Amino acid sequence: MLFKDVIGNNAVKQHLTEMVQQNRLSHALLFIGKEGSGALPLALAFAQFVICQPTTAPVVEDLFGGMSAMGNSVSFIHPNDIETTEGYTKANQLMHPDLHFSFPVISKKDKGKPVSADYINEWREFLKQYPYGNVYDWLQSINVENKQGNISAEECLDIIKKLNLKSFESEYKVFLMWMPEYLGKEGNKLLKLIEEPPANTLFIFVAESEEQILPTILSRCQLIKVAAPTNEEIEEALKNRANATPEIAKQLAAITEGNYREALNLLQHADEDWQALLKDWLKYIMRGMLPEQIKWIEEVSKLGREKQKQLLRYFNHIIEQAIRIRVLSADNVVLSDSEKDFAQRLNKIATVSQMQAMIEELDKASYYIERNANSKMLFQALTIKLYHIIQHKMIVEI
């Protein structure tokens, strides 16, 4: 993977390039970026960039008693040129012997304590298919069912063992840990290694939440903040990389607000008629049509967790745009004609404070869906809450 394959963050890419070029590379870096920001693909591109730098030529005594370097005198290769290097093919296939990975895993039935090496083939395929994926995508790809992934003490010991070996082909050994939030107190086993690493060893941690990382590890890392792509960057990526139509790309970029993973997921279901589903739901709520509400909840509960989250996200987007229409004007929103009409209808049935309360409840519901809440119970409770917010013209806690 190259820097140019990662959406946006050009200033960060330039900073990382200069760190290597000017020999100011810290031994431990922490890439922090929200879901869909591209922190993982950027860290991966950087790891491959470092791995593919030329090794230092040995210095020998020449015939005249002076000292000279043997071999190629090139000391730096630009990120856009590393495809020409000898090690790039291995690095790009995630098979370079000096590139090591760690990530949340679960126990396999036929093995004891799991380590990342047990899942390396699945990991390579995952990064190939979903470089902007999140932990849920990864754990689903290895069929975890309801198990929780983690980074265990055995994993830490395996890391220590690997990194105490000499590098095979590259100047550097690079260790990339994705989601150190899943590293419990066992992570303290790595402290000495991080603080006093073997020569030419680079630690790269990639996380979404700075607060959930062990403070002892956090304090030993140089922070690299990865910003979410702009709407314009996501729109361009959807058109050029995912073959989305200009209209769909513009709409999804506005809805997802910097989350490229979510934009790709929504694109897969771009033909879903979320608007019709929401209109039915609101009609059943406002008219107190209980049998229809139950039937609607039954249908939505069969959609699956990802589609349910997308439905709620879409509803939130429409409500937010309705507020913009009321506060500013219809010219300040990015909506299709039918969506704009839907947003204007929302303005007729709810005040700004009521719509803000609706957004809060939709956010809560999305949070609980992410954590495997019972969808029937969740949407039943949400239906009741929305009824009290809209129908009774007041906000109450259920």
C-alpha positions in Angstrom: 0.0 0.0 0.0 1.2 3.5 -0.9 0.5 6.9 0.7 -1.5 7.8 -2.4 -3.8 4.9 -1.8 -4.9 6.5 1.5 -7.6 9.2 1.3 -6.7 12.7 2.5 -4.3 13.5 5.4 -1.7 15.0 3.1 -0.1 17.0 5.8 0.4 13.9 8.0 1.9 12.0 5.0 4.3 14.8 4.5 5.3 14.8 8.2 5.8 11.1 8.2 8.0 11.3 5.0 10.2 14.0 6.6 10.6 12.0 9.8 12.3 9.2 7.8 14.1 11.5 5.3 15.6 13.6 8.1 16.3 10.6 10.4 14.0 11.8 13.1 12.0 8.6 13.4 10.7 7.8 16.9 10.9 4.2 18.0 7.2 4.1 18.9 4.3 5.8 17.1 0.7 5.9 18.0 -1.7 6.6 15.1 -5.1 7.8 16.4 -8.0 8.1 14.1 -11.8 7.6 14.4 -13.5 4.7 12.6 -13.3 5.1 8.8 -10.6 7.8 9.0 -8.0 5.6 7.4 -5.6 5.3 10.4 -5.0 1.6 9.7 -4.2 2.0 5.9 -2.1 5.0 6.6 -0.1 3.2 9.3 0.2 0.2 7.0 1.5 2.4 4.1 4.0 4.0 6.5 5.2 0.6 7.8 5.8 -0.6 4.2 7.5 2.7 3.4 10.0 2.2 6.3 10.5 -1.5 5.4 11.4 -0.6 1.8 14.1 2.0 2.6 17.5 0.9 1.5 19.8 -0.7 4.1 22.9 1.2 5.1 25.8 0.3 2.9 28.8 -1.2 4.9 31.8 1.1 5.3 35.2 -0.4 4.3 38.8 0.7 4.0 39.7 1.5 0.4 43.1 0.9 -1.4 44.3 4.4 -0.4 43.7 4.0 3.3 40.4 6.0 3.3 36.9 4.8 4.3 34.2 4.4 1.7 30.7 2.9 1.4 30.1 -0.2 -0.6 27.2 -0.6 -3.0 24.3 1.8 -3.8 24.7 5.2 -2.2 21.0 5.9 -2.2 19.9 6.6 1.4 16.2 7.6 1.0 13.4 6.5 -1.3 10.3 8.6 -1.6 7.0 7.0 -0.6 5.7 7.2 -4.2 8.7 5.3 -5.5 8.9 2.4 -3.1 7.1 0.2 -5.7 10.5 0.0 -7.5 12.3 -1.5 -4.5 13.2 -5.1 -4.0 11.2 -5.6 -0.9 8.0 -3.9 -1.9 6.2 -7.0 -3.4 6.7 -8.9 -0.1 5.7 -5.8 2.0 2.6 -5.2 -0.1 1.5 -8.8 0.2 2.1 -8.5 4.0 4.6 -11.3 3.8 7.9 -9.4 4.5 9.9 -11.2 7.2 10.6 -8.0 9.0 7.0 -6.8 9.1 5.0 -8.1 12.1 1.4 -7.7 13.2 -0.7 -7.9 16.3 -4.5 -7.6 16.5 -7.5 -8.8 18.5 -8.2 -12.6 18.1 -10.3 -15.4 19.6 -9.5 -19.0 20.5 -9.6 -21.6 17.9 -11.3 -24.9 18.8 -8.3 -27.0 17.8 -5.6 -24.8 19.4 -4.7 -23.4 22.8 -4.1 -19.8 23.6 -4.5 -17.8 20.4 -1.9 -15.4 18.9 -2.1 -13.2 15.8 0.1 -15.6 13.9 -2.7 -18.1 13.9 -4.8 -15.7 11.9 -2.2 -14.2 9.6 -3.8 -15.5 6.4 -7.2 -14.2 7.4 -5.6 -10.9 8.3 -4.0 -10.5 4.9 -7.2 -11.2 3.2 -9.1 -8.8 5.5 -6.7 -5.9 4.8 -6.9 -6.6 1.1 -10.8 -6.5 1.1 -11.5 -4.0 3.9 -8.5 -1.7 4.6 -11.0 0.8 6.2 -12.8 -1.9 8.2 -13.3 -1.8 11.9 -13.0 -4.4 14.6 -16.6 -5.6 14.0 -15.7 -6.3 10.4 -12.6 -8.1 11.3 -14.1 -10.3 14.0 -17.1 -11.1 11.7 -14.6 -12.1 9.0 -13.1 -14.8 11.3 -16.6 -16.0 12.4 -16.4 -15.1 16.1 -20.1 -15.4 16.6 -20.7 -13.8 20.1 -17.1 -14.0 21.3 -15.0 -11.0 22.2 -11.6 -10.5 20.7 -8.6 -9.6 22.8 -4.8 -9.3 22.7 -3.5 -11.8 25.3 -0.5 -12.3 27.5 0.6 -15.1 25.1 0.5 -12.6 22.3 2.8 -10.2 24.2 5.3 -13.0 24.8 5.2 -13.9 21.1 5.9 -10.3 20.2 8.9 -10.1 22.6 10.3 -13.3 21.1 9.9 -12.0 17.5 11.3 -8.6 18.0 14.4 -9.9 19.8 15.5 -11.6 16.6 17.7 -9.7 14.1 16.1 -8.3 11.0 16.3 -10.5 7.9 16.2 -8.2 4.9 15.3 -4.7 5.9 17.2 -2.0 7.9 14.2 -2.0 10.3 12.0 -4.5 12.0 8.5 -3.0 12.1 5.8 -4.1 14.5 2.2 -2.9 13.9 -0.4 -3.4 16.6 -4.0 -2.6 15.6 -6.5 -1.7 18.3 -4.3 -1.7 21.4 -7.5 -0.8 23.2 -8.0 -4.6 23.4 -4.7 -5.0 25.2 -5.4 -5.4 28.9 -2.9 -5.2 31.8 -0.9 -7.8 30.0 0.4 -5.0 27.9 2.7 -4.0 30.7 4.8 -7.0 29.6 5.8 -4.9 26.5 6.8 -1.8 28.4 10.5 -2.7 28.7 10.7 -3.7 25.1 9.0 -0.4 24.0 11.2 1.7 26.3 14.5 -0.1 25.3 13.8 -1.7 21.9 16.4 -3.7 20.0 18.3 -1.6 17.4 16.3 -0.4 14.4 13.0 -1.6 15.8 9.8 0.5 15.1 6.6 0.1 17.0 3.4 1.3 15.3 0.2 1.3 17.3 -3.1 2.1 15.6 -6.1 3.0 17.7 -9.5 4.7 17.7 -9.7 5.8 21.3 -6.7 7.4 23.1 -8.6 7.1 26.4 -8.8 3.3 26.3 -5.1 2.7 25.8 -2.9 1.8 28.8 -1.3 5.1 30.1 2.0 3.3 30.4 2.1 2.6 26.7 0.6 5.9 25.7 3.3 7.8 27.5 6.0 6.0 25.5 4.6 6.8 22.0 4.8 9.8 19.7 1.2 10.7 18.7 0.2 10.9 15.1 -3.4 12.2 14.8 -5.2 11.0 11.7 -8.0 13.3 10.6 -11.3 12.1 9.1 -11.4 12.7 5.4 -13.5 15.7 4.3 -16.8 15.3 2.6 -15.2 16.3 -0.7 -12.4 13.7 -0.3 -14.9 10.9 0.4 -17.1 12.0 -2.5 -14.1 11.9 -4.8 -13.0 8.5 -3.5 -16.5 7.0 -3.9 -16.6 8.1 -7.5 -13.1 7.1 -8.5 -12.6 4.0 -6.4 -16.1 2.6 -5.8 -17.7 3.7 -9.1 -20.5 5.6 -7.4 -22.6 8.0 -9.4 -21.9 11.7 -8.6 -25.3 12.1 -7.0 -25.0 9.0 -4.7 -21.4 9.9 -3.9 -22.3 13.5 -2.8 -25.3 12.2 -0.7 -23.3 9.5 1.1 -20.4 11.8 1.8 -22.8 14.2 3.5 -24.4 11.4 5.5 -21.3 9.7 6.7 -19.4 12.9 7.7 -15.8 11.6 7.4 -16.4 7.9 7.9 -15.3 6.2 4.6 -16.0 2.7 5.9 -19.6 3.7 6.6 -19.8 5.4 3.1 -18.8 2.1 1.5 -21.3 0.1 3.5 -24.1 2.5 2.6 -23.1 2.3 -1.0 -23.7 -1.5 -0.9 -27.3 -0.7 0.1 -27.8 2.4 -2.0 -30.8 0.8 -3.6 -32.5 0.4 -0.2 -35.5 2.6 0.2 -34.7 3.9 3.7 -37.0 6.9 3.1 -40.1 4.8 2.5 -39.3 2.7 5.6 -38.9 5.8 7.8 -42.1 7.4 6.4 -44.1 4.3 7.3 -42.6 4.2 10.8 -43.4 7.9 11.5 -46.9 7.4 10.1 -47.6 4.4 12.4 -46.1 6.3 15.4 -48.1 9.5 14.9 -51.4 7.7 14.2 -51.0 5.2 17.0 -51.3 2.2 14.6 -50.1 -0.5 17.0 -50.5 -3.6 14.8 -48.6 -1.8 12.0 -45.9 -0.8 14.4 -45.4 -4.4 15.5 -45.3 -5.6 11.9 -42.8 -2.8 11.0 -40.6 -3.7 14.0 -40.7 -7.4 13.0 -39.5 -6.5 9.5 -36.7 -4.2 10.7 -35.4 -6.7 13.2 -34.7 -9.1 10.3 -32.5 -6.6 8.5 -29.4 -7.4 10.4 -27.3 -5.1 12.6 -25.4 -3.2 9.9 -28.6 -2.3 8.0 -30.3 -1.3 11.2 -27.4 1.1 12.0 -27.6 2.5 8.5 -31.3 3.1 8.8 -30.8 5.0 12.1 -27.8 7.0 10.6 -29.9 7.9 7.6 -32.8 9.1 9.8 -30.3 11.2 11.9 -29.0 12.8 8.7 -32.5 13.7 7.5 -33.3 15.2 10.9 -30.0 17.2 11.0 -30.8 18.6 7.6 -34.3 19.5 8.6 -32.8 21.6 11.5 -30.5 23.3 9.0 -33.5 24.1 6.7 -35.3 25.6 9.7 -32.4 27.6 11.0 -30.8 28.6 7.7 -32.7 27.7 4.5 -33.3 24.8 2.0 -30.4 26.1 -0.1 -28.0 25.1 2.7 -28.6 21.4 2.6 -27.3 18.5 0.4 -30.5 16.5 -0.3 -32.4 15.1 -3.2 -35.8 16.6 -3.9 -37.7 13.8 -2.2 -35.4 14.0 0.9 -35.8 17.7 1.1 -39.5 17.3 1.0 -39.2 14.7 3.8 -37.1 17.0 5.9 -39.5 19.9 5.4 -42.4 17.6 6.6 -40.4 16.8 9.7 -40.2 20.5 10.4 -44.0 20.6 10.4 -44.4 17.9 13.1 -41.5 18.7 15.4 -39.7 21.6 16.9 -35.9 21.9 16.9 -35.7 20.8 20.5 -37.9 17.8 19.7 -35.7 16.9 16.8 -32.6 17.2 18.9 -34.2 14.8 21.4 -34.9 12.4 18.5 -31.3 12.5 17.4 -30.2 11.7 20.9 -32.5 8.6 21.1 -31.4 7.4 17.6 -27.7 7.7 18.7 -28.4 5.7 21.8 -30.2 3.0 19.8 -27.3 2.8 17.3 -24.9 2.4 20.3 -26.8 -0.5 21.7 -27.2 -2.2 18.3 -23.4 -2.1 18.0 -23.3 -4.0 21.3 -25.8 -6.8 20.2 -28.9 -5.5 21.9 -32.1 -7.4 21.1 -33.4 -5.5 18.0 -37.1 -6.1 18.6 -37.0 -4.8 22.2 -34.8 -1.9 21.1 -37.0 -0.7 18.2 -40.1 -1.2 20.4 -38.6 1.1 23.1 -37.5 3.5 20.4 -40.9 3.6 18.9 -42.5 4.5 22.3 -39.9 7.2 22.9 -40.4 8.8 19.5 -44.2 8.7 20.1 -43.8 10.7 23.3 -41.4 13.2 21.7 -43.5 13.8 18.6 -47.2 13.0 19.4 -47.4 14.6 22.8 -45.3 17.6 21.9 -42.9 17.1 24.9 -39.8 15.2 25.8 -40.0 12.5 28.4 -37.7 9.7 29.6 -39.2 6.2 29.3 
